Amino acid sequence: MELFLTYLFKSSALLAIFYAVYYFLLRKDTFFTINRHFLLVGIIISLLLPFLEFTTIKFIEEPDLYNSKSTSSILTNTVSKSINWWFYGFAFYSIGMLIFMTRFMIQLVSLKKLLRNTRTRKQGNYNLIEVNEDIAPFSFFSNIVYNSTLHTDEELDMILKHEKAHVIQNHTIDLLIINLLIIFQWINPFAWFYKKRIAQNLEFIADRHTINQITSKKEYLLTLVKVSSNNYASVANNFHQSLIKKRIVMLNKQTSQKRNLWKIFLILPLLVSFLWSFNTKEITKIKPNVAKKQFNPDTKDTIKFIINKTATQDDLDRIKKDLKDQYKVEIEFSEVTRNNSDEITGIKVNITSKKSNANYAISNANPIRSFVISYQPEKDIINIYQSNSDYFVFKNKPSDKRTEIIEIHPDQNENHEFIFVQKDRESEQDIDNQFEIRTDDSKTFAFLTGDGQKEPLIIINGKKISKNEMKKLDSKKIKNINVLKGENAINKYGKKAKNGVIEITTKKN
């Protein structure tokens, strides 16, 4: 529902842009056929362009991660139940669409009955249908409906020329398209304005076509004034469908100069601006700072550098400078090749210390997998090996006289999933405040444990589940998350809830 209503908003906005360009720049010109095509293209683009989405990637430097007690507060937040405005908005829109669809079908059925129950005379490619009703002449595809008793022979001849112009140029298709658009975008006021302008422009086209075939423009103008404005159906071309005054003005207006056509192209920067503002999705990725070591550079630590496909020349230069300045280790990067996305596809590494040396080389059509350069200063040992998980490790601020490490494991599918695990440096054992955060376009789903707390009770739709089952849950299906702690949890679920409860409610569909 949310995606559909977002699409509807974008489609309506695009139609409004085309309407604004037509209204302010084109409606006073006599390029009626060009204007017809412009308005039709506007409908097509407004329906299709919202599906076109561009993606930009924003790289941010890897931050230094520090233990923060504030992260545990995320668990205590309750996702309150709120009114699903998307549902009610979609329901309101659907009711309106159903009403206008019914109205349109009634018009078509009524028109079909009229055409079926009247006498038809074939004239070339036209079906001339005479009726007794007091209605204005109109055409629907190849059918031209009129009451001959209401007009003189001269007037009827001009009227038929006008309606034949509608038939020849298939104006009924334009009206059917705009009426279907009205059903889809009934809630968009610009759609109704758009319908009026399309119908009006079609009358301008037919008027100009008729004037070119008759000898007296004055007689034709008098016929316009005389014919009543009793429309039969909005899905048909009506001889008096647009305002008489505007039609007379356009008939007497001089032909616009072709140089005025440049105004049509003003729609292009507006469309680009729309795409940039509404159809560009920015993805933020952490750019690994390969020049940052896993641990502080003291003689007891193993120094590790991770080089991946996004490493820049500046990153490589920082590694080279760091190793040389602090450890007197020489490293040389050569034969570095990159693809069109500036990702490394080939690299050669030679590293030398007083007692050790190592080299590494790779060249592929595809971007390289991450690899690790490690150095043990105390033993003067160099190693280069393939990274198994592309994870990045940072030294954390000491807490309670304990050195801690934060690992960041980026998701391999690039859907912005990160797992943060805090470990004790000496034992490499998991410690407090380990948590997982999964993000997608619509929701953030978090699981936390901290401060020595044991795993809480997890309830989904009234049923107990395990932590592993919770991890498999698709965050898009979550409707509500509620957290209970202390007495509130025990009173509701008993002693088994002494470590707290996470209540999850999923969407029905």
N, C-alpha and C positions, 0 to 999 in steps of 0.2 A: 504493500500500500504506500509506504513512504517513498519507495523508488518510483512508483507510478505517478504520484502526486508531484514529485520533484521533476519528473519528465514533463508533466502537464504544465508546470510553471515555466520551464525553459521553453517549451513549444509556444506557449502563449506570449512570452516575452519576445521571441523571434518574430512572431506574427505582428506584434505591436511595432517592432522596428521597421518592418516592411510597410506597414500602414503609415507610419510617421513620414517615411521618405516619400511615399506616394502623395500623401496629403499636402505636405509642405513644399514639395519640389516638382511633382509631375502632374498633378490633377488639372492644372490650368493649361497644360500643353495639349496640342492636337495630335499627339502620337498615340492614337487610341489603340491600335493593334499592338504596338510595343508595350503600352501600359497594360494591356490584357495579359500579355506574356509575363510581364513583371509581376503582376498580382498572382498569377498561377504558380510561377516559380517560388514566390513567397510562401505559398501554402506548402509546397513540396519541401522546401528547405526547413520550414518551421516544424515539420513532422519528422524529418530525417536527421537534421544537424544535431539535435540533443544526444543522439546515439554516438556521435563522434567525440571521443575523449582523448586528450593528449596527456601524457605523463611526463612530468619533470622530476628529476632526482636531485635532491639536495643532500650533499654530504656534509656531515658535521664531524669535528674532531672528537676523538674518544676522550671522555672526561676522566678525571681522577675520581674514583668512587669512594665515598667515605661512609662509614656506618652511621646511620641516623635513626634514632628512636622514633622519629616522626613517621617512619614507614609503617610501623605497627598500628598507627591510628587508622590506616586504611581499613583494617579488619573490623574496627568498631563502628564504622559508618554503616548505616542502614539504608539500603536502596528503597526508598519509600514508594508505596503504590500510588500511582498518579493516573489521571485520566488519559486514556489513549486518544489524543486529539487526532492522530493520523487516521484512526479507525472511523471516528465520527465525521471527519472531513471527507473521507472516501465514501462513506455512506450517503452523506448529503449530496456529493457530486453524482453518485450513481443514481439517486432518485431523480435528480434533474435531467440526467442523460436519458433515463427511461421515459420521462415525460416528453422530451423533445423528439425522441425516436418514435414514440406513439403518434405524436402530432404529425411528423413527417410521413409516416405510413398512412395515416388517414387522408392526407393530401393526395398521395399517390393513388390510393384506392378510389377516392372521389373523382380524380382526373381520369382514371381508367374507365370508370362507369360512364362518364360523359362521352369519352371517345368511342366506347363500344355501342352506346345506345343512340348514336346520331348517324345521319346520312353522310356518306363520304364520297367525294368526287376526286378521282385521280387526275392530276395534271403534271405530267413529267415525273419528277422525283418528289413531288409534293402531294400530300393528302389534304384536300380542302374540305373542311367540315363546317357545315352551316348549322347553326343552333338558333333556337327561338328565345333563349335567355337573354336578358339585358346585361350583357357582359362586354368588356373591352376585348378587342381581338388579341390573341396570343398564339404562340407556337410552342410545340413540344416535340423535339426531334423533327421528323418530317411532317408532322401534323400541324396544320394551321386552322385555328378555330375562330369563327367570326359570325356576326349576325348581319346579314346583308341588308335587312330592312332598316337598319339604323344609319346607313351611309348611302351617299350617292355613288354612281358608277365611278366618277373621277376619284372620290375619296377612297373607295374600296380598292381601286387600282393602286393607289399610293400605299395604302395599308398593306396590301398583299406583297408589294415590292419590299416593304420594310420587314415583314415577317419572313419572307424568303431569304433575306440577308441573314437573319438569325439561323435559319435552317442550313444554308450553304456553309456557314462558318461554325456550325456545331456549337452554338452558344448554350444549348441545353446542358451540355457536359459541364461547362463552367458552373452553371447554377446548381447542378446536382452535387458537384464537388464542394461548393461553398456551403450547401445545406447540410451535407454530411459533416463538414468541419464544424458547423454550428452545433450539431449534436454532440460532437466530441469536446468542443471548447465552449459550451454554452455559458460557462461561468466567466469567460473572458469577454469583457465589453468590447474589446478591439475586434473580436471575431464578428460581432454584429455590425460594427462600422465597416469592416472589410466586406461583408456581404452587400451592404448598400452600395459601396464604391464599385464593386464588380458588376452588379446589375446595371448601375448607372453608366458605366463605361461601355457595356455591351449595347446599350441604347444609342450611345454616341456613335458607335461603329455602324449600327444599322441605319441611323439617320444619315450619316455621311454617304453610305452606300446608296441609299434611296435618292438623295439629292443629285447624285451623279447620273441618275437615270431619268430624271424628269426635267421638264422645261421651266416650271414655275416653282421657285423656292417659296414664294409667298403663299401659294395655294397649300403647299405642304405644311407650312407653319400654321395656317388657319385650321387645317385638319387636326393638327396636334392639340390645338386649343379646344376644338369641338368634341373630340373623342373623350368619353368619360374615363375616370380613373378607377373603375370597378374591377379590381383584380380578381381573377379566378383562383389562381394558386401561385404561391411564391416559387414553385419549382418550374414554372413556365415563363417564357419570354413574353412580356406584356407590352403592347404598343404604347401604353401610357405609364410604364412602370416607374420611371424617374420623373423628377419635377419638371414641368413644362418650361419654367423660366430658365433653368440651367441648360436644357436641351436647345432652346432657342438661342441662348448666348453662345453655346459651342458651335451651332450651325452657322452663326454669323461671324465667328472668330476667324482671323486669318491663320493660315497654316504656320505652325511654329517652325522656327529655323532649326536645321539639323544640328547646329552647334550646341543646342540646348540638351542634346542627348547625354552629354558628359555627366549630368546630374544623376543619371541612373547608377553610375559606378560609385557614388558616395555610399552605397549600401555595403561595399566591400570592407572598408575600414571598420564599419559598425559591426559587421559579422566577426571580423578578427577580434575586435574588442570583446565581443560577447564570448567567443571561444576562450579567450585568455582569462576572462573573469569568472566564467561559470563551468567551463568544460576542460579545465586544466587541473589535473590532480597532481599534487606534490607529494612525493614519497621521500621521507627522510631516512637516510642510512648513515650508520656510524662508519666513518672512515678510519680504519685502524691506523693508529700512529705507530708505524713500524719502528720508529727510532726510539720508542720508549721501552725500557727494559722491564722485565718482570719484577726484579727486585732492586733494592738499592745497590749501587756498585761498591760492595765491600768484598774482602778477600775470601769470605766464606760462602758466597752465593754463586750459583750458576747463572750467568747472564744469558738471557734468551731474547732473540729478536724474531718476530714473525713477519715474513714478507708474503704478501698476497698479490692478487692480480691488479689491485687498485693503487699499489704503491707508486708514488711519484718519484721523480728524480731528486727532489728535495728530501724525501724520506730516505732514499738510498745514501745521499750525501751526509745526512745526520748520523746514520749508522756508521758510516766510514769515519767521520770525525770523532764520534763518541768512543769507538774502539781504539782509535789511535791516541787520542788525548789521555784517556783514563787507563788504558791497559797496554799501550805500545803494540797493539795488534794491527797489522796491515790487512785491509780488505779491498778488493777490486771488483767492481761490477762492470761487466762488458757485454757486448752483443745483445743489448736490451732491445727487443722488438715489441711493438704494440699494435693492436687492431684499431679500427675506426672509432671505437669507444674509449680509446686510450687505456685499454687493459693490457697488461703484460702477457705476451704469448711466448716469449723466449728470453732467457737470461743466462749469463755465465758468471759464476762466483768463484774467486780465488782468495783464500784467507790464510795468513801466515803469522805465527808468533815465534818466540825464541825456540820452543821445543816441539811445536806442532804445526801442522798445516792441513788444509782440506780444500776441496773444490767441488763444485756442483754446476751442472749445466742442463738446461731443458729448452726445447724448441718445439712448439706445436702450432697448429692452426687455431686451436681453442685457447682461451685464457688459462694460465697456469693455476695449479692447485697451490695452496699456501704451503710454505716450507719454513723450517725453523733453523736459525743459526744460534748455536749455544757455545758458551765459553766458560770454563772453570778456571778462574784466575789462580787459585791456590795450586792446582795441579798443572796449569797451563795446557789444558786439553780443549781442542776444538772439535765440534761435531756439526754436521749439516744433515738434516733428515726431513722427510715429508711429514707435514702436520696432518693428524688424523681427523680433527674436528673443527679446524679454523677458529678455535677459541682464543680469547685474549685475556691476559691476566695482569692485574695491577696490584701494587702494594697499597694497603689501606693504612689509615692512621692507627697507631697503637691504641688499644682499648683494654683497660684492666691489666696492663703490663703484658699484653699478649699481641703478637704481630698477626695480622689477619690478611687474607688474600680474597679478592673478589674475582670470580671468573665470569665472563660474558660469553654465552654460547649463541651466536646468531643462527637463526633458522636457515636451513639450507634451501628452502623453497622461497625465500625472500618475501614472506608474508608478514614481516614485522613481528616475529615472535622471538622473545628473548627470555632466557632462563638465567637468573642471577643466583649464584651459590656462594655462600661465605664459608671459608675454611680456615682452620688453624694452620699456620705456616709450617710449624715444626712437625705436627703429626699428620697433616693433610686430612684430618677428620672434619666432617661437617659440624659446624657449630650453630649457635642461635642465629635467628634472622635469615633463614633461607626462605626464599619465596620465588614464585613464578608469576610472570605477567604475560598474558596473551592479548594482543590487540588486533582489531580489524577495523573496517571502515565505520562501524556503527557502535561498538561497545568495547569497554575494557573489562576483562575478567581477571580477578586477582585471587591468589591463594597465598596465605601468609602463615608462618609460625614464628614466634620470637620470644625472647626473654626466658628461654628455658621451658616454655610451655609445650605440653605434649599435643599430639594431633587431636583436633576437635572432632566432635561428632558431625557427620555430613548427612544431611537429609535432602533428598530431591523428590519433590511432589509427594511428600509424606513417607517416602521409603528411604531407609538407610543405605548409603553406598560407601565404597571405599575411596581413599584418596586417588588411587589409580583410575577408578571409574570417573571420578570428578575431572581428572586431567583430560580425559577423552571427550568430555562434553563440549559440544560446539557452542562457542560464546554467542553466536547469532541466535541461538534458540532460547537463550535465557531471557525471561521476562522480569524476574525479580530476585534479588539476593538480600537475605536478612540475617543478621548476626545476633546471637543471644549469648550472654556471658553470665557467670555467677549464679545467683539465686534464680534469675529469670529462666536460665537454661535448665537448671535442675528441677524447678517446679513444673516445667512443661514436659521434660523427657526423662526425669529421674537421675540417679547417680551416674549413669553412663554419660551424662552430659556435663560432668564436672569440669572438663577442659574447654567447655564452650560448644556452641552449635552453629553450623552454617546451614541455613535453610535456603534452598534454591527452588524456584518455581519456573518451569519452562513454558514456552508458548504452546498452545494447543496444536497449531498447524506446523 
